[in-house]
Amino acid sequence: MAGTIRVRNAREHNLKGVDLDLPRERLVVLTGPSGSGKSSLAVDTLFRFGERRYLEGLSPKLRAHLGTGARPEVDRVEGLPPTLCVPSDPPPRDPRATLASVADVLDYLRVLYAVHGEARCHRCGRPVARRAPGEVAE
């Protein structure tokens, strides 16, 4: 089915062989009593699966810094784009907080920029050339 996220035999935590199809690019709400598996499905299955798939697409050097985490207990997930999980905790009171810090991906971005980033002059936008310590001291 096009435009569908398909989950087959999800067994994470208290999920017992859950099969479901979710529409893509739509708001999907999971409701139910406490302990019914909402977080197990949304965070421990879908988010972890999407995060793992995203991280597997990075370079081996970057993956070594970040790790890929444990694979969720699910037979198959199809149609899931890269995922981002924003914590449900109250937002921080820090006025400098960003989506990256709240979503707990700031460390990933730091490593990504450190490994693959290119320093640029903030005035003219040109790349800043690397210099050896001896050259800087002169």
MDAnalysis code that builds the backbone (N, CA, C; Angstrom):
import MDAnalysis as mda
import numpy as np

u = mda.Universe.empty(414, n_residues=138, atom_resindex=np.repeat(np.arange(138), 3), trajectory=True)
u.add_TopologyAttr("name", ["N", "CA", "C"] * 138)
u.add_TopologyAttr("resid", np.arange(1, 139))
u.add_TopologyAttr("resname", ["MET", "ALA", "GLY", "THR", "ILE", "ARG", "VAL", "ARG", "ASN", "ALA", "ARG", "GLU", "HIS", "ASN", "LEU", "LYS", "GLY", "VAL", "ASP", "LEU", "ASP", "LEU", "PRO", "ARG", "GLU", "ARG", "LEU", "VAL", "VAL", "LEU", "THR", "GLY", "PRO", "SER", "GLY", "SER", "GLY", "LYS", "SER", "SER", "LEU", "ALA", "VAL", "ASP", "THR", "LEU", "PHE", "ARG", "PHE", "GLY", "GLU", "ARG", "ARG", "TYR", "LEU", "GLU", "GLY", "LEU", "SER", "PRO", "LYS", "LEU", "ARG", "ALA", "HIS", "LEU", "GLY", "THR", "GLY", "ALA", "ARG", "PRO", "GLU", "VAL", "ASP", "ARG", "VAL", "GLU", "GLY", "LEU", "PRO", "PRO", "THR", "LEU", "CYS", "VAL", "PRO", "SER", "ASP", "PRO", "PRO", "PRO", "ARG", "ASP", "PRO", "ARG", "ALA", "THR", "LEU", "ALA", "SER", "VAL", "ALA", "ASP", "VAL", "LEU", "ASP", "TYR", "LEU", "ARG", "VAL", "LEU", "TYR", "ALA", "VAL", "HIS", "GLY", "GLU", "ALA", "ARG", "CYS", "HIS", "ARG", "CYS", "GLY", "ARG", "PRO", "VAL", "ALA", "ARG", "ARG", "ALA", "PRO", "GLY", "GLU", "VAL", "ALA", "GLU"])
u.atoms.positions = np.array([
    [0.840, -1.177, 0.000],
    [0.000, 0.000, 0.000],
    [0.886, 1.242, 0.000],
    [0.740, 2.123, -0.982],
    [1.541, 3.343, -1.033],
    [1.063, 4.313, 0.042],
    [2.012, 5.059, 0.595],
    [1.652, 6.032, 1.613],
    [1.288, 5.415, 2.944],
    [1.842, 4.246, 3.217],
    [1.499, 3.529, 4.446],
    [2.761, 3.084, 5.168],
    [2.717, 3.170, 6.482],
    [3.753, 2.578, 7.327],
    [3.179, 1.251, 7.809],
    [3.824, 0.180, 7.435],
    [3.325, -1.163, 7.749],
    [4.201, -1.787, 8.837],
    [3.579, -2.222, 9.910],
    [4.273, -2.865, 11.037],
    [3.757, -4.294, 11.140],
    [4.687, -5.242, 11.230],
    [4.293, -6.644, 11.329],
    [4.976, -7.321, 12.517],
    [4.137, -7.929, 13.355],
    [4.565, -8.732, 14.504],
    [5.457, -7.956, 15.474],
    [4.986, -6.794, 15.918],
    [5.713, -6.000, 16.914],
    [5.547, -6.650, 18.282],
    [6.687, -6.894, 18.955],
    [6.674, -7.600, 20.239],
    [7.445, -6.854, 21.319],
    [7.683, -5.584, 21.120],
    [8.476, -4.807, 22.075],
    [7.693, -4.631, 23.378],
    [8.334, -4.928, 24.499],
    [7.739, -4.813, 25.843],
    [6.416, -5.567, 25.915],
    [5.304, -4.853, 26.128],
    [4.031, -5.551, 26.316],
    [3.231, -5.710, 25.019],
    [3.815, -5.412, 23.863],
    [3.131, -5.663, 22.595],
    [3.237, -7.155, 22.283],
    [2.147, -7.728, 21.844],
    [2.119, -9.169, 21.588],
    [1.730, -9.433, 20.130],
    [2.709, -9.357, 19.250],
    [2.463, -9.665, 17.839],
    [1.538, -8.687, 17.146],
    [1.738, -7.400, 17.361],
    [0.868, -6.370, 16.785],
    [1.185, -6.173, 15.299],
    [0.135, -6.209, 14.466],
    [0.214, -5.882, 13.044],
    [-0.674, -4.664, 12.811],
    [-0.155, -3.652, 12.128],
    [-0.996, -2.514, 11.795],
    [-0.420, -1.743, 10.624],
    [-1.299, -1.001, 9.952],
    [-0.928, -0.102, 8.870],
    [-1.310, 1.304, 9.298],
    [-0.348, 2.221, 9.214],
    [-0.568, 3.613, 9.592],
    [-0.410, 4.487, 8.354],
    [-1.256, 5.503, 8.183],
    [-1.090, 6.391, 7.030],
    [0.140, 7.275, 7.203],
    [0.867, 7.482, 6.103],
    [2.017, 8.398, 6.125],
    [1.522, 9.814, 5.884],
    [2.311, 10.773, 6.385],
    [2.047, 12.198, 6.193],
    [0.670, 12.604, 6.709],
    [0.237, 11.966, 7.763],
    [-1.019, 12.290, 8.436],
    [-0.758, 12.293, 9.936],
    [-1.588, 12.998, 10.679],
    [-1.502, 12.974, 12.131],
    [-2.145, 11.676, 12.617],
    [-1.376, 10.894, 13.350],
    [-1.872, 9.633, 13.902],
    [-1.811, 9.751, 15.415],
    [-2.902, 9.449, 16.075],
    [-2.988, 9.547, 17.530],
    [-3.147, 8.145, 18.102],
    [-2.312, 7.816, 19.078],
    [-2.420, 6.533, 19.770],
    [-3.060, 6.790, 21.125],
    [-4.169, 6.146, 21.389],
    [-4.845, 6.317, 22.674],
    [-5.061, 4.956, 23.308],
    [-5.255, 4.969, 24.610],
    [-5.523, 3.734, 25.329],
    [-5.137, 3.891, 26.779],
    [-5.539, 2.940, 27.598],
    [-5.219, 3.021, 29.024],
    [-3.726, 2.843, 29.270],
    [-3.317, 3.232, 30.444],
    [-1.926, 3.071, 30.850],
    [-1.528, 1.604, 30.729],
    [-0.356, 1.365, 30.131],
    [0.134, 0.002, 29.998],
    [-0.365, -0.737, 28.770],
    [-1.103, -0.046, 27.896],
    [-1.663, -0.728, 26.723],
    [-0.693, -0.826, 25.553],
    [0.479, -0.163, 25.653],
    [1.493, -0.310, 24.616],
    [1.671, 0.880, 23.696],
    [1.090, 2.022, 24.038],
    [1.219, 3.215, 23.185],
    [2.678, 3.623, 23.029],
    [3.386, 3.774, 24.138],
    [4.803, 4.170, 24.085],
    [5.663, 3.054, 23.516],
    [5.309, 1.815, 23.801],
    [6.063, 0.685, 23.247],
    [5.997, 0.698, 21.726],
    [4.845, 1.048, 21.178],
    [4.701, 1.105, 19.731],
    [5.371, 2.354, 19.163],
    [5.031, 3.526, 19.711],
    [5.511, 4.791, 19.139],
    [7.009, 4.990, 19.323],
    [7.498, 4.817, 20.544],
    [8.896, 5.136, 20.844],
    [9.796, 3.916, 20.685],
    [9.456, 2.835, 21.383],
    [10.356, 1.680, 21.432],
    [10.368, 0.864, 20.143],
    [9.329, 0.975, 19.324],
    [9.311, 0.232, 18.064],
    [9.542, 1.167, 16.877],
    [8.596, 2.086, 16.629],
    [8.695, 2.925, 15.430],
    [9.880, 3.885, 15.472],
    [10.017, 4.635, 16.565],
    [11.134, 5.592, 16.622],
    [12.473, 4.874, 16.555],
    [12.653, 3.838, 17.382],
    [13.952, 3.142, 17.386],
    [14.259, 2.501, 16.037],
    [13.248, 1.965, 15.376],
    [13.469, 1.364, 14.060],
    [13.883, 2.441, 13.054],
    [13.168, 3.564, 13.034],
    [13.504, 4.651, 12.113],
    [14.842, 5.279, 12.418],
    [15.161, 5.445, 13.695],
    [16.452, 6.009, 14.100],
    [17.582, 5.073, 13.688],
    [17.397, 3.790, 13.908],
    [18.426, 2.800, 13.559],
    [18.661, 2.783, 12.052],
    [17.586, 2.816, 11.284],
    [17.710, 2.829, 9.821],
    [18.442, 4.092, 9.363],
    [18.128, 5.218, 9.978],
    [18.805, 6.476, 9.633],
    [20.299, 6.385, 9.952],
    [20.628, 5.910, 11.153],
    [22.029, 5.832, 11.566],
    [22.815, 4.839, 10.715],
    [22.171, 3.763, 10.249],
    [22.861, 2.797, 9.396],
    [23.257, 3.408, 8.056],
    [22.601, 4.493, 7.658],
    [22.928, 5.166, 6.408],
    [24.093, 6.130, 6.515],
    [24.584, 6.364, 7.721],
    [25.709, 7.278, 7.913],
    [27.027, 6.562, 7.652],
    [28.083, 7.331, 7.577],
    [29.399, 6.745, 7.335],
    [29.804, 5.861, 8.516],
    [30.631, 4.837, 8.265],
    [31.073, 3.962, 9.355],
    [31.772, 4.733, 10.473],
    [32.535, 5.755, 10.117],
    [33.241, 6.544, 11.128],
    [32.252, 7.256, 12.053],
    [31.220, 7.850, 11.476],
    [30.215, 8.547, 12.275],
    [29.388, 7.558, 13.086],
    [29.046, 6.407, 12.488],
    [28.293, 5.378, 13.217],
    [29.059, 4.877, 14.420],
    [30.396, 4.799, 14.306],
    [31.214, 4.336, 15.429],
    [31.082, 5.284, 16.612],
    [30.949, 6.574, 16.351],
    [30.782, 7.558, 17.427],
    [29.384, 7.490, 18.040],
    [28.375, 7.243, 17.201],
    [26.996, 7.324, 17.663],
    [26.419, 5.987, 18.100],
    [26.873, 4.890, 17.495],
    [26.279, 3.586, 17.780],
    [24.934, 3.463, 17.082],
    [24.422, 2.242, 16.968],
    [23.138, 2.051, 16.302],
    [22.048, 1.578, 17.253],
    [22.387, 1.215, 18.454],
    [21.374, 0.793, 19.410],
    [20.801, -0.577, 19.080],
    [20.009, -1.085, 19.984],
    [19.416, -2.412, 19.817],
    [18.265, -2.356, 18.819],
    [18.115, -3.418, 18.059],
    [17.016, -3.502, 17.104],
    [15.738, -3.809, 17.877],
    [14.650, -3.098, 17.580],
    [13.403, -3.385, 18.287],
    [12.857, -4.765, 17.914],
    [12.065, -5.323, 18.798],
    [11.463, -6.642, 18.575],
    [10.275, -6.498, 17.621],
    [10.563, -6.581, 16.342],
    [9.533, -6.481, 15.308],
    [10.046, -7.229, 14.083],
    [9.151, -7.959, 13.403],
    [9.580, -8.706, 12.218],
    [9.838, -7.790, 11.035],
    [8.945, -6.821, 10.824],
    [9.080, -5.984, 9.636],
    [8.418, -4.629, 9.851],
    [9.087, -3.581, 9.378],
    [8.510, -2.238, 9.319],
    [8.818, -1.715, 7.925],
    [7.792, -1.318, 7.190],
    [7.962, -0.814, 5.830],
    [7.387, 0.593, 5.728],
    [8.008, 1.411, 4.887],
    [7.474, 2.740, 4.602],
    [7.743, 3.782, 5.662],
    [8.622, 3.490, 6.601],
    [8.894, 4.429, 7.692],
    [10.026, 5.373, 7.293],
    [9.768, 6.682, 7.250],
    [10.843, 7.633, 6.942],
    [11.745, 7.815, 8.159],
    [12.873, 8.541, 8.013],
    [13.694, 8.838, 9.197],
    [12.831, 9.484, 10.279],
    [13.118, 9.148, 11.519],
    [12.245, 9.582, 12.612],
    [12.968, 10.483, 13.597],
    [12.185, 11.296, 14.270],
    [12.660, 12.175, 15.328],
    [11.672, 12.048, 16.467],
    [12.169, 11.902, 17.671],
    [11.301, 11.744, 18.833],
    [11.523, 12.921, 19.770],
    [10.496, 13.722, 19.961],
    [10.570, 14.851, 20.881],
    [10.012, 14.378, 22.213],
    [10.795, 14.513, 23.299],
    [10.331, 14.014, 24.596],
    [9.043, 14.696, 25.045],
    [8.226, 13.956, 25.781],
    [6.966, 14.515, 26.265],
    [7.130, 15.269, 27.578],
    [8.355, 15.315, 28.099],
    [8.603, 16.080, 29.320],
    [8.283, 17.548, 29.068],
    [8.052, 18.325, 30.127],
    [7.830, 19.755, 29.910],
    [9.047, 20.375, 29.233],
    [8.821, 21.354, 28.352],
    [9.965, 21.978, 27.675],
    [10.881, 22.663, 28.678],
    [12.168, 22.740, 28.355],
    [13.097, 23.384, 29.282],
    [12.799, 24.870, 29.409],
    [13.157, 25.420, 30.544],
    [12.942, 26.853, 30.769],
    [14.079, 27.687, 30.187],
    [15.090, 27.020, 29.678],
    [16.236, 27.710, 29.108],
    [15.824, 28.409, 27.814],
    [15.940, 29.727, 27.745],
    [15.535, 30.433, 26.522],
    [16.428, 30.109, 25.327],
    [17.604, 29.515, 25.568],
    [18.502, 29.160, 24.467],
    [18.260, 27.740, 23.963],
    [17.277, 27.044, 24.519],
    [16.988, 25.675, 24.088],
    [16.569, 25.678, 22.619],
    [17.006, 24.667, 21.902],
    [16.650, 24.517, 20.494],
    [15.921, 23.198, 20.311],
    [15.346, 23.000, 19.131],
    [14.697, 21.725, 18.854],
    [15.696, 20.582, 18.985],
    [16.937, 20.817, 18.546],
    [17.964, 19.771, 18.632],
    [18.259, 19.399, 20.078],
    [18.305, 20.373, 20.977],
    [18.587, 20.050, 22.381],
    [17.373, 19.404, 23.049],
    [16.174, 19.880, 22.741],
    [14.967, 19.309, 23.330],
    [14.729, 17.896, 22.803],
    [14.989, 17.677, 21.511],
    [14.764, 16.361, 20.899],
    [15.913, 15.400, 21.158],
    [16.923, 15.861, 21.886],
    [18.045, 15.007, 22.275],
    [18.877, 14.538, 21.079],
    [18.993, 15.392, 20.048],
    [19.834, 15.056, 18.896],
    [21.024, 16.002, 18.774],
    [21.202, 16.898, 19.740],
    [22.284, 17.869, 19.671],
    [23.644, 17.182, 19.638],
    [23.837, 16.136, 20.440],
    [25.122, 15.427, 20.434],
    [25.401, 14.796, 19.070],
    [24.366, 14.241, 18.434],
    [24.539, 13.678, 17.088],
    [24.977, 14.764, 16.109],
    [24.325, 15.929, 16.193],
    [24.681, 17.021, 15.285],
    [26.101, 17.513, 15.534],
    [26.507, 17.575, 16.782],
    [27.878, 18.007, 17.094],
    [28.908, 17.082, 16.444],
    [28.684, 15.775, 16.578],
    [29.611, 14.814, 15.969],
    [29.571, 14.946, 14.448],
    [28.376, 15.074, 13.892],
    [28.238, 15.226, 12.445],
    [29.006, 16.445, 11.946],
    [28.841, 17.585, 12.611],
    [29.555, 18.803, 12.207],
    [31.058, 18.668, 12.425],
    [31.468, 18.025, 13.516],
    [32.901, 17.879, 13.792],
    [33.584, 16.998, 12.750],
    [32.896, 15.958, 12.302],
    [33.499, 15.026, 11.352],
    [33.383, 15.532, 9.913],
    [32.232, 16.074, 9.554],
    [31.978, 16.428, 8.157],
    [31.802, 17.923, 7.912],
    [31.846, 18.719, 8.956],
    [31.595, 20.148, 8.804],
    [32.729, 20.890, 8.120],
    [32.421, 22.070, 7.646],
    [33.413, 22.927, 7.009],
    [33.301, 24.307, 7.651],
    [34.407, 24.764, 8.247],
    [34.405, 26.087, 8.878],
    [34.354, 27.159, 7.795],
    [33.527, 28.181, 8.019],
    [33.403, 29.290, 7.069],
    [33.481, 30.613, 7.818],
    [34.005, 31.596, 7.131],
    [34.089, 32.942, 7.693],
    [32.672, 33.480, 7.881],
    [32.380, 34.006, 9.066],
    [31.031, 34.509, 9.324],
    [30.756, 35.827, 8.606],
    [31.798, 36.490, 8.123],
    [31.604, 37.762, 7.407],
    [31.395, 37.559, 5.912],
    [32.311, 36.797, 5.279],
    [32.253, 36.669, 3.815],
    [31.726, 35.320, 3.340],
    [31.669, 34.332, 4.219],
    [31.145, 33.025, 3.851],
    [32.135, 32.094, 3.181],
    [33.383, 32.531, 3.016],
    [34.395, 31.676, 2.384],
    [34.879, 30.611, 3.368],
    [35.281, 29.438, 2.826],
    [35.829, 28.399, 3.709],
    [37.099, 28.883, 4.410],
    [37.259, 28.490, 5.657],
    [38.449, 28.831, 6.436],
    [39.422, 27.666, 6.293],
    [40.638, 27.968, 5.823],
    [41.642, 26.923, 5.617],
    [42.209, 26.459, 6.950],
    [42.517, 25.166, 7.024],
    [43.156, 24.629, 8.224],
    [44.600, 25.088, 8.269],
    [45.062, 25.360, 9.454],
    [46.451, 25.776, 9.658],
    [47.075, 24.887, 10.721],
    [48.335, 24.581, 10.526],
    [49.090, 23.822, 11.521],
    [49.351, 24.727, 12.716],
    [49.505, 24.158, 13.916],
    [49.751, 24.988, 15.101],
    [50.927, 25.941, 14.918],
    [51.980, 25.504, 14.245],
    [53.139, 26.372, 14.019],
    [52.797, 27.578, 13.161],
    [51.936, 27.387, 12.163],
    [51.525, 28.494, 11.299],
    [50.699, 29.515, 12.070],
    [49.849, 29.043, 12.945],
    [49.015, 29.947, 13.736],
    [49.875, 30.754, 14.691],
    [50.908, 30.133, 15.251],
    [51.781, 30.812, 16.212],
    [52.589, 31.926, 15.554],
    [52.858, 31.814, 14.257],
    [53.657, 32.833, 13.570],
    [52.891, 34.056, 13.415],
])
